[in-house]
């Protein structure tokens, strides 16, 4: 997936690492996001270029969508 930062036109990449199903929490999607500039005092230049592991519930991920460009249809 590719996101675009409207202010700088930098392409931000998002990758699905794993999808898990939990009885209590439902689907949890593990993603990484790259080509960022996020303040982080623990790295050498003070900015992280990527977030390597973000576990997020399917419900929260769905609520974060502001514009849906395309919906993939899967056949089961």
Number of C-alpha atoms within 10 A of each C-alpha: 8 10 13 11 10 8 6 7 9 12 14 16 15 17 14 14 13 10 14 12 12 9 6 6 11 12 15 19 17 18 17 15 19 17 14 16 13 12 12 12 10 9 10 8 9 12 14 17 15 16 15 13 13 14 16 14 18 17 12 10 12 9 8 9 9 7 6 6 6 6 6 5 6 5 4 3
